[in-house]
């Protein structure tokens, strides 16, 4: 996993957490759900990259 991929995944995870928090505070269920989805997507990408790294 390249360093830039790790940074992008971390940024996506952080952005997702921020969206989720803002959604909770503002009682915006759609924004909260988007934040959770962004986090799941970032976690999936990280897991895929970890598998690639294992086989290198």
Helices and strands as residue ranges (DSSP letters): H 3-25, H 29-54
